[in-house]
């Protein structure tokens, strides 16, 4: 999807935007004309570098330190965005953690942190964002194709958290539909990031099960998110949309 500048004048907030898919989304939304605020936890240097690059290119950006597991901090970050830019039109929930391991070895702490970031933070951010959005807003959750398919052992907690987003997305879409606010869930397949590098031992196994035989790139996910954030996607809501290189065919 080419750069169309179709988000000119819009304000976006990306939860978890300092690295990986989130960072690619921040840059893409800015390229499309949106003013973008995003959160980071510890990657301050990367966050400020992203802001500098966007501003140098003529865009507007704001980095806010906030742990997605901290509901109050997340709510304050959204309020700070509205105060700084004067509005909020787009929310992208990209924060996530990947806890992987044998069922017998996973702890309640693993479960609680996974749910806090992968599920609760999406609810908290969406609820707060909805309070500030005008008619026609966009909420986009970054889920995972692992909600539909787990090809290797160890992903029980992660898959559960991403499956929860499917139902949450449908419910929020129904709640916010009367305000013409769309809510969608993007489900990437394996994507080359720090969390899941394309040159790992596991990646070799995963590529063999994919129709395209390769990992996706973060920019490919970002372009899809930018489309869903734009005016042409106004009739899509409540959907879980796979972008997985044929991982589930």
C-alpha positions as CSV (number, residue, x, y, z in Angstrom):
1,X,0.0,0.0,0.0
2,X,1.6,3.2,-1.1
3,X,1.9,6.4,0.8
4,X,-1.3,8.5,0.1
5,X,-1.1,11.0,3.0
6,X,-4.7,10.0,3.7
7,X,-4.3,10.6,7.5
8,X,-3.5,14.3,7.2
9,X,-4.9,16.1,10.2
10,X,-5.5,13.0,12.3
11,X,-4.1,12.2,15.7
12,X,-2.9,8.7,16.5
13,X,-1.8,7.0,19.8
14,X,0.2,3.8,19.5
15,X,0.5,1.8,22.7
16,X,4.0,0.1,22.5
17,X,5.6,2.0,19.6
18,X,9.3,2.1,20.2
19,X,10.4,-1.1,18.5
20,X,9.3,-4.0,16.3
21,X,5.9,-3.8,14.7
22,X,4.8,-0.9,16.9
23,X,7.7,1.3,15.7
24,X,6.9,0.5,12.1
25,X,3.3,1.5,12.7
26,X,4.4,4.8,14.3
27,X,6.5,5.7,11.3
28,X,3.9,4.7,8.8
29,X,1.1,6.6,10.4
30,X,3.4,9.7,10.5
31,X,4.3,9.3,6.8
32,X,0.5,9.2,6.1
33,X,0.2,12.6,7.8
34,X,-1.0,11.8,11.3
35,X,0.4,13.3,14.4
36,X,1.6,10.3,16.4
37,X,2.1,9.8,20.1
38,X,3.4,6.5,21.3
39,X,4.5,4.8,24.5
40,X,7.7,3.1,25.4
41,X,9.0,1.4,28.6
42,X,12.8,1.4,28.6
43,X,13.9,2.1,25.0
44,X,14.2,5.8,25.6
45,X,17.0,6.3,23.0
46,X,15.0,4.5,20.3
47,X,11.9,6.4,21.1
48,X,13.6,9.8,20.9
49,X,15.3,8.8,17.7
50,X,12.0,7.9,16.2
51,X,10.5,11.3,17.2
52,X,13.5,13.1,15.8
53,X,13.2,11.3,12.4
54,X,9.5,12.1,12.2
55,X,10.0,15.7,13.1
56,X,12.9,16.1,10.7
57,X,10.6,14.8,7.9
58,X,8.0,17.4,8.7
59,X,5.8,15.4,10.9
60,X,4.6,15.5,14.5
61,X,5.5,13.0,17.2
62,X,5.5,12.6,20.9
63,X,7.1,9.8,22.9
64,X,5.7,9.0,26.4
65,X,7.2,6.6,28.9
66,X,4.5,4.3,30.2
67,X,4.4,0.6,31.1
68,X,1.3,-1.0,29.5
69,X,0.9,-3.1,32.7
70,X,0.3,0.1,34.6
71,X,-3.3,1.1,33.9
72,X,-3.0,4.6,35.4
73,X,0.1,5.4,33.4
74,X,-1.6,4.2,30.2
75,X,-4.6,6.3,30.9
76,X,-2.5,9.4,31.6
77,X,-0.5,8.8,28.4
78,X,-3.7,9.0,26.4
79,X,-4.8,12.1,28.2
80,X,-1.4,13.7,27.6
81,X,-1.8,12.9,23.9
82,X,-5.1,14.6,23.7
83,X,-3.8,17.6,25.7
84,X,-0.7,17.9,23.5
85,X,-2.4,17.4,20.0
86,X,-5.9,18.6,20.9
87,X,-7.7,15.4,19.7
88,X,-7.5,11.6,19.3
89,X,-8.7,9.8,16.2
90,X,-6.8,6.6,16.0
91,X,-5.7,4.1,18.7
92,X,-3.3,1.2,17.8
93,X,-2.8,-1.3,20.6
94,X,0.6,-2.8,19.7
95,X,2.1,-3.6,23.1
96,X,2.6,-7.2,23.9
97,X,4.7,-9.8,25.6
98,X,5.6,-13.3,24.5
99,X,5.8,-15.9,27.2
100,X,6.6,-19.3,25.8
101,X,7.3,-22.5,27.6
102,X,6.0,-26.0,28.7
103,X,2.7,-25.9,30.5
104,X,4.2,-27.5,33.6
105,X,6.8,-24.8,33.9
106,X,4.7,-21.7,33.4
107,X,4.0,-19.6,36.5
108,X,1.0,-17.6,37.7
109,X,3.3,-14.6,37.4
110,X,3.7,-15.5,33.7
111,X,0.0,-15.7,33.3
112,X,-0.8,-12.5,35.1
113,X,1.8,-10.4,33.2
114,X,0.7,-11.8,29.9
115,X,-2.9,-10.9,30.6
116,X,-2.0,-7.5,32.0
117,X,-0.2,-6.4,28.9
118,X,-1.8,-8.5,26.1
119,X,-5.4,-8.1,27.2
120,X,-6.1,-5.7,30.1
121,X,-4.0,-2.9,28.6
122,X,-6.0,-3.1,25.3
123,X,-9.3,-2.8,27.3
124,X,-7.9,0.1,29.4
125,X,-6.5,2.0,26.4
126,X,-9.6,1.5,24.3
127,X,-11.9,2.6,27.1
128,X,-9.9,5.8,27.7
129,X,-9.5,6.5,24.0
130,X,-13.2,6.1,23.3
131,X,-13.9,8.8,25.9
132,X,-12.0,11.3,23.7
133,X,-12.7,10.1,20.1
134,X,-15.2,11.8,17.9
135,X,-17.4,10.0,15.4
136,X,-15.5,8.0,12.9
137,X,-12.5,7.0,15.1
138,X,-10.4,3.9,14.6
139,X,-9.2,1.3,17.2
140,X,-6.8,-1.3,15.9
141,X,-5.6,-4.2,18.0
142,X,-2.4,-6.1,17.1
143,X,-3.2,-9.7,17.9
144,X,-1.6,-12.8,16.5
145,X,-2.3,-15.7,14.1
146,X,-1.5,-17.9,17.1
147,X,-5.1,-17.2,18.2
148,X,-6.0,-19.6,15.3
149,X,-3.0,-21.9,15.1
150,X,-0.2,-23.0,17.4
151,X,2.2,-25.2,15.3
152,X,4.7,-25.9,18.1
153,X,4.4,-26.6,21.8
154,X,4.7,-23.9,24.5
155,X,2.3,-21.2,23.4
156,X,-0.7,-21.9,25.6
157,X,-0.7,-18.6,27.6
158,X,0.2,-16.5,24.6
159,X,-2.4,-18.1,22.4
160,X,-5.0,-17.6,25.1
161,X,-4.2,-13.9,25.4
162,X,-4.5,-13.3,21.6
163,X,-7.7,-15.3,21.4
164,X,-9.2,-13.0,24.0
165,X,-8.7,-10.1,21.6
166,X,-11.0,-11.7,19.1
167,X,-13.9,-11.5,21.4
168,X,-12.9,-8.2,22.9
169,X,-12.7,-6.7,19.4
170,X,-16.2,-7.9,18.5
171,X,-17.7,-6.6,21.7
172,X,-16.1,-3.2,21.4
173,X,-17.1,-2.9,17.7
174,X,-20.7,-3.5,18.7
175,X,-20.5,-1.0,21.6
176,X,-18.9,1.8,19.5
177,X,-20.6,1.2,16.2
178,X,-23.3,3.8,16.8
179,X,-20.6,6.4,17.0
180,X,-19.1,5.1,13.7
181,X,-15.9,4.1,15.5
182,X,-14.5,1.0,14.0
183,X,-12.6,-1.7,16.0
184,X,-10.5,-4.3,14.3
185,X,-8.0,-7.0,15.2
186,X,-4.9,-7.5,13.0
187,X,-3.4,-11.0,13.3
188,X,0.2,-11.1,12.0
189,X,1.9,-14.4,11.3
190,X,5.6,-14.8,12.0
191,X,7.2,-11.3,11.5
192,X,11.0,-10.6,11.7
193,X,11.4,-8.7,14.9
194,X,13.7,-8.7,18.0
195,X,11.0,-10.9,19.7
196,X,10.8,-13.4,16.8
197,X,13.9,-13.1,14.5
198,X,13.7,-14.7,11.0
199,X,17.1,-16.3,11.4
200,X,16.3,-18.4,14.6
201,X,16.1,-22.1,14.8
202,X,12.4,-22.0,15.3
203,X,12.0,-19.7,12.3
204,X,13.3,-22.5,10.0
205,X,10.6,-24.8,11.2
206,X,7.9,-22.1,10.8
207,X,8.9,-21.1,7.3
208,X,8.4,-24.6,6.1
209,X,4.7,-24.5,7.1
210,X,4.0,-21.2,5.4
211,X,2.6,-20.8,1.8
212,X,5.1,-18.0,1.0
213,X,8.0,-19.7,2.9
214,X,9.2,-16.5,4.5
215,X,8.7,-14.3,7.5
216,X,6.8,-11.0,7.2
217,X,8.3,-7.6,7.6
218,X,7.1,-5.1,10.2
219,X,6.5,-2.5,7.4
220,X,4.0,-4.9,5.8
221,X,2.0,-5.0,8.9
222,X,2.2,-1.3,9.3
223,X,0.9,-0.6,5.8
224,X,-2.2,-2.8,6.6
225,X,-2.8,-0.9,9.8
226,X,-2.5,2.4,8.0
227,X,-5.2,1.2,5.6
228,X,-7.5,0.3,8.5
229,X,-6.9,3.6,10.1
230,X,-8.0,5.5,6.9
231,X,-11.3,6.5,5.4
232,X,-11.5,3.7,2.9
233,X,-11.8,1.1,5.7
234,X,-14.9,2.7,7.3
235,X,-17.1,-0.4,6.6
236,X,-14.7,-2.9,8.3
237,X,-15.4,-3.4,12.0
238,X,-15.3,-6.3,14.4
239,X,-13.0,-8.3,12.2
240,X,-10.0,-10.3,12.9
241,X,-7.8,-10.0,9.8
242,X,-4.9,-12.3,9.1
243,X,-1.7,-11.2,7.5
244,X,0.3,-14.3,7.8
245,X,2.0,-15.4,4.5
246,X,-0.3,-18.4,4.3
247,X,0.5,-19.7,7.8
248,X,-3.1,-21.0,8.3
249,X,-4.0,-22.2,4.8
